[in-house]
Amino acid sequence: MIELMENIAVGTDIENISRFENKSLENDNAFLNKIFTENEINYSFSKSKPSQHLAARYCAKEAIIKALNSLSNLKLLYNEVEILNKPDGSPFVNLINYNNKFCTQISLSHCSDRAIAFAVVSNIRSENVKS
């Protein structure tokens, strides 16, 4: 079986890290739990500057949602788009309940005051191919 990509879409987002500083310092659970999964919160708060990691993950969620909106009618909640890290540190997307429908690639970056993410999303169509 070969997975073929159809309909590629991109999304990007940039945010001021200061937007997340009070949330991470106050540990605003209502806000954090509405936007982030437990895994994302735990990862971000394991870092010396959680607001940078929260902002980058928020950007990634926005970028994925923007790309998905151009491909489908899905109206995902923020906590249905989970940004995790592989053992080598590279980020990847876990679309809760939708991983088998879309192929996603993500790039995150941040500096002292801003975070940015870029996403590429495509539909996946599986076909049986004879060799």
Contact map, one row per residue, 1 for C-alpha under 8 A:
11100000000000000000000000000000000000000000000000000000000000000000000000000000000000000000000000000000000000000000000000000111100
11110000000000000000000000000000000000000000000000000000000000000000000000000000000000000000000000000000000000000000000000000111100
11111000000000000000000000000000000000000000000000000000000000000000000000000000000000000000000000000000000000000000000000011110000
01111100000000000000000000000000000000000000000000000000000000000000000000000000000000000000000000000000000000000000000000011110000
00111111000000000000000000000000000000000000000000000000000000000000000000000000000000000000000000000010000000000000000001111000000
00011111000000000000000000000000000000000000000000000000000000000000000000000000000000000000000000000000000000000000000001111000000
00001111100000000000000000000000000000000000000000000000000000000000001000000000000000000000000000000000000000000000000001100000000
00001111110000000000000000000000000000000000000000000000000000000000001000000000000000000000000000000000000000000000000111100000000
00000011111000000000000000000000000000000000000000000000000000000011011000000000000000000000000000000000000000000000000111000000000
00000001111100000000000000000000000000000000000000000000000000110110000000000000000000000000000000000000000000000000011110000000000
00000000111110000000000000000000000000000000000000000000000001111110000000000000000000000000000000000000000000000000011100000000000
00000000011111000000000000000000000000000000000000000000001101110100000000000000000000000000000000000000000000000001111000000000000
00000000001111100000000000000000000000000000000000000000001101100000000000000000000000000000000000000000000000000001110000000000000
00000000000111110000000000000000000000000000000000000000001000000000000000000000000000000000000000000000000000000111100000000000000
00000000000011111010000000000000000000000000000000000011001000000000000000000000000000000000000000000000000000000111000000000000000
00000000000001111111000000000000000000000000000000000010000000000000000000000000000000000000000000000000000000001110000000000000000
00000000000000111111100000000000000000000000000000110010000000000000000000000000000000000000000000000000000000011110000000000000000
00000000000000011111110000000000000000000000000000100000000000000000000000000000000000000000000000000000000000001000000000000000000
00000000000000111111111000000000000000000000000000000010000000000000000000000000000000000000000000000000000000000000000000000000000
00000000000000011111111100000000000000000000000000110110000000000000000000000000000000000000000000000000000000000000000000000000000
00000000000000001111111110000000000000000000000001100000000000000000000000000000000000000000000000000000000000000000000000000000000
00000000000000000111111111100000000000000000000000000000000000000000000000000000000000000000000000000000000000000000000000000000000
00000000000000000011111111110011000000000000000000100000000000000000000000000000000000000000000000000000000000000000000000000000000
00000000000000000001111111110000000000000000100001100000000000000000000000000000000000000000000000000000000000000000000000000000000
00000000000000000000111111110000000000000000000000000000000000000000000000000000000000000000000000000000000000000000000000000000000
00000000000000000000011111110000000000000000000000000000000000000000000000000000000000000000000000000000000000000000000000000000000
00000000000000000000011111111001000000000000000000000000000000000000000000000000000000000000000000000000000000000000000000000000000
00000000000000000000001111111111000000000000000000000000000000000000000000000000000000000000000000000000000000000000000000000000000
00000000000000000000000000111111100000000000000000000000000000000000000000000000000000000000000000000000000000000000000000000000000
00000000000000000000000000011111110000000000000000000000000000000000000000000000000000000000000000000000000000000000000000000000000
00000000000000000000001000011111111000000000000000000000000000000000000000000000000000000000000000000000000000000000000000000000000
00000000000000000000001000111111111100001000000000000000000000000000000000000000000000000000000000000000000000000000000000000000000
00000000000000000000000000001111111111000000000000000000000000000000000000000010000000000000000000000000000000000000000000000000000
00000000000000000000000000000111111100000000000000000000000000000000000000000110000000000000000000000000000000000000000000000000000
00000000000000000000000000000011111110000000000000000000010000000000000000001110000000000000000000000000000000000000000000000000000
00000000000000000000000000000001111111011000000000000000000000000000000000000110010000000000000000000000000000000000000000000000000
00000000000000000000000000000000101111111000000000000000000000000000000000000010010000000000000000000000000000000000000000000000000
00000000000000000000000000000000100111111100000000000000000000000000000000000000000000000000000000000000000000000000000000000000000
00000000000000000000000000000000000011111110000000000000000000000000000000000000000100000000000000000000000000000000000000000000000
00000000000000000000000000000000000111111111000000000100100000000000000000000000011100000000000000000000000000000000000000000000000
00000000000000000000000000000001000111111111100000000100000000000000000000000000000000000000000000000000000000000000000000000000000
00000000000000000000000000000000000001111111110000000000000000000000000000000000000000000000000000000000000000000000000000000000000
00000000000000000000000000000000000000111111111000000000000000000000000000000000000000000000000000000000000000000000000000000000000
00000000000000000000000000000000000000011111111011101100000000000000000000000000000000000000000000000000000000000000000000000000000
00000000000000000000000100000000000000001111111111000000000000000000000000000000000000000000000000000000000000000000000000000000000
00000000000000000000000000000000000000000111111101000000000000000000000000000000000000000000000000000000000000000000000000000000000
00000000000000000000000000000000000000000011111111001000000000000000000000000000000000000000000000000000000000000000000000000000000
00000000000000000000000000000000000000000000111111000000000000000000000000000000000000000000000000000000000000000000000000000000000
00000000000000000000000000000000000000000001101111111000000000000000000000000000000000000000000000000000000000000000000000000000000
00000000000000000000100100000000000000000001111111111100000000000000000000000000000000000000000000000000000000000000000000000000000
00000000000000001101101100000000000000000001000011111110000000000000000000000000000000000000000000000000000000000000000000000000000
00000000000000001001000000000000000000000000000011111111000000000000000000000000000000000000000000000000000001110110000000000000000
00000000000000000000000000000000000000000001001011111111100000000000000000000000000000000000000000000000000000000000000000000000000
00000000000000000001000000000000000000011001000001111111110000000000000000000000000000000000000000000000000000000000000000000000000
00000000000000111011000000000000000000000000000000111111111000000000000000000000000000000000000000000000000000000110000000000000000
00000000000000100000000000000000000000000000000000011111111100000000000000000000000000000000000000000000000111000011100000000000000
00000000000000000000000000000000000000010000000000001111111110000000000000000000001000000000000000000000000100000000100000000000000
00000000000000000000000000000000001000000000000000000111111111000000000000000000000000000000000000000000000000000000000000000000000
00000000000111100000000000000000000000000000000000000011111111100000000000000000000000000000000000000000000000000011100000000000000
00000000000110000000000000000000000000000000000000000001111111110000000000000000001000000000000000000000011100000001111000000000000
00000000000000000000000000000000000000000000000000000000111111111000000000000100111000000000000000000000000000000000000000000000000
00000000001110000000000000000000000000000000000000000000011111111100000000000000000000000000000000000000000000000000000000000000000
00000000011110000000000000000000000000000000000000000000001111111110000000000000000000000000000000000000000000000000111000000000000
00000000011100000000000000000000000000000000000000000000000111111111000000000000100000000000000000000000000000000000001110000000000
00000000001000000000000000000000000000000000000000000000000011111111100000010000000000000000000000000000000000000000000000000000000
00000000011100000000000000000000000000000000000000000000000001111111110000000000000000000000000000000000000000000000000000000000000
00000000111000000000000000000000000000000000000000000000000000111111111000000000000000000000000000000000000000000000001110000000000
00000000100000000000000000000000000000000000000000000000000000011111111111000000000000000000000000000000000000000000000010000000000
00000000000000000000000000000000000000000000000000000000000000001111111111100000000000000000000000000000000000000000000000000000000
00000000100000000000000000000000000000000000000000000000000000000111111100000000000000000000000000000000000000000000000000000000000
00000011100000000000000000000000000000000000000000000000000000000011111110000000000000000000000000000000000000000000000001100000000
00000000000000000000000000000000000000000000000000000000000000000001111111000000000000000000000000000000000000000000000000000000000
00000000000000000000000000000000000000000000000000000000000000000001101111100000000000000000000000000000000000000000000000000000000
00000000000000000000000000000000000000000000000000000000000000000001100111110000000000000000000000000000000000000000000000000000000
00000000000000000000000000000000000000000000000000000000000000000000100011111000000000000000000000000000000000000000000000000000000
00000000000000000000000000000000000000000000000000000000000000001000000001111101100000000000000000000000000000000000000000000000000
00000000000000000000000000000000001000000000000000000000000000000000000000111111100000000000000000000000000000000000000000000000000
00000000000000000000000000000000011100000000000000000000000010000000000000011111110000000000000000000000000000000000000000000000000
00000000000000000000000000000000111110000000000000000000000000000000000000001111110000000000000000000000000000000000000000000000000
00000000000000000000000000000000000000000000000000000000000000000000000000011111110000000000001110000000000000000000000000000000000
00000000000000000000000000000000000000000000000000000000000010010000000000011111111000000000111100000000000000000000000000000000000
00000000000000000000000000000000000110010000000000000000000010000000000000000111111100000000111100000000000000000000000000000000000
00000000000000000000000000000000000000010000000000000000100110000000000000000000111110000011110000000000000000000000000000000000000
00000000000000000000000000000000000000110000000000000000000000000000000000000000011111000011110000000000000000000000000000000000000
00000000000000000000000000000000000000000000000000000000000000000000000000000000001111111111000000000000000000000000000000000000000
00000000000000000000000000000000000000000000000000000000000000000000000000000000000111111111000000000000000000000000000000000000000
00000000000000000000000000000000000000000000000000000000000000000000000000000000000011111100000000000000000000000000000000000000000
00000000000000000000000000000000000000000000000000000000000000000000000000000000000011111100000000000000000000000000000000000000000
00000000000000000000000000000000000000000000000000000000000000000000000000000000000011111110000000000000000000000000000000000000000
00000000000000000000000000000000000000000000000000000000000000000000000000000000000011111111000000000000000000000000000000000000000
00000000000000000000000000000000000000000000000000000000000000000000000000000000001111001111100000000000011100000000000000000000000
00000000000000000000000000000000000000000000000000000000000000000000000000000000001111000111110000000001110000000000000000000000000
00000000000000000000000000000000000000000000000000000000000000000000000000000000111100000011111000000001110000000000000000000000000
00000000000000000000000000000000000000000000000000000000000000000000000000000000111100000001111100100000000000000000000000000000000
00000000000000000000000000000000000000000000000000000000000000000000000000000001110000000000111111100000000000000000000000000000000
00000000000000000000000000000000000000000000000000000000000000000000000000000001110000000000011111100000000000000000000000000000000
00000000000000000000000000000000000000000000000000000000000000000000000000000001000000000000001111100000000000000000000000000000000
00000000000000000000000000000000000000000000000000000000000000000000000000000000000000000000001111111100000000000000000000000000000
00000000000000000000000000000000000000000000000000000000000000000000000000000000000000000000011111111110000000000000000000000000000
00000000000000000000000000000000000000000000000000000000000000000000000000000000000000000000000001111110000000000000000000010000000
00000000000000000000000000000000000000000000000000000000000000000000000000000000000000000000000001111110000000000000000000111000000
00000000000000000000000000000000000000000000000000000000000000000000000000000000000000000000000001111111000000000000000011110000000
00001000000000000000000000000000000000000000000000000000000000000000000000000000000000000000000000111111100000000000000011110000000
00000000000000000000000000000000000000000000000000000000000000000000000000000000000000000001100000000111110000000000001111000000000
00000000000000000000000000000000000000000000000000000000000000000000000000000000000000000001100000000011111000000000001110000000000
00000000000000000000000000000000000000000000000000000000000100000000000000000000000000000011100000000001111100000000111100000000000
00000000000000000000000000000000000000000000000000000000000100000000000000000000000000000010000000000000111110000000111000000000000
00000000000000000000000000000000000000000000000000000001100100000000000000000000000000000010000000000000011111000011110000000000000
00000000000000000000000000000000000000000000000000000001000000000000000000000000000000000000000000000000001111100011100000000000000
00000000000000000000000000000000000000000000000000010001000000000000000000000000000000000000000000000000000111111111000000000000000
00000000000000000000000000000000000000000000000000010000000000000000000000000000000000000000000000000000000011111110000000000000000
00000000000000001000000000000000000000000000000000010000000000000000000000000000000000000000000000000000000001111100000000000000000
00000000000000011100000000000000000000000000000000000000000000000000000000000000000000000000000000000000000001111110000000000000000
00000000000001111000000000000000000000000000000000010010000000000000000000000000000000000000000000000000000001111111000000000000000
00000000000001111000000000000000000000000000000000010011001000000000000000000000000000000000000000000000000111101111100000000000000
00000000000111100000000000000000000000000000000000000001001100000000000000000000000000000000000000000000000111000111110000000000000
00000000000111000000000000000000000000000000000000000001101100100000000000000000000000000000000000000000011110000011111000000000000
00000000011110000000000000000000000000000000000000000000000100100000000000000000000000000000000000000000011100000001111100000000000
00000000011100000000000000000000000000000000000000000000000100110010000000000000000000000000000000000001111000000000111110000000000
00000001111000000000000000000000000000000000000000000000000000010010000000000000000000000000000000000001110000000000011111000000000
00000001110000000000000000000000000000000000000000000000000000010011000000000000000000000000000000000111100000000000001111100000000
00001111100000000000000000000000000000000000000000000000000000000000001000000000000000000000000000000111000000000000000111110000000
00001111000000000000000000000000000000000000000000000000000000000000001000000000000000000000000000001110000000000000000011111000000
00111100000000000000000000000000000000000000000000000000000000000000000000000000000000000000000000011110000000000000000001111100000
00111100000000000000000000000000000000000000000000000000000000000000000000000000000000000000000000001000000000000000000000111110000
11110000000000000000000000000000000000000000000000000000000000000000000000000000000000000000000000000000000000000000000000011111000
11110000000000000000000000000000000000000000000000000000000000000000000000000000000000000000000000000000000000000000000000001111100
11000000000000000000000000000000000000000000000000000000000000000000000000000000000000000000000000000000000000000000000000000111110
11000000000000000000000000000000000000000000000000000000000000000000000000000000000000000000000000000000000000000000000000000011111
00000000000000000000000000000000000000000000000000000000000000000000000000000000000000000000000000000000000000000000000000000001111
00000000000000000000000000000000000000000000000000000000000000000000000000000000000000000000000000000000000000000000000000000000111
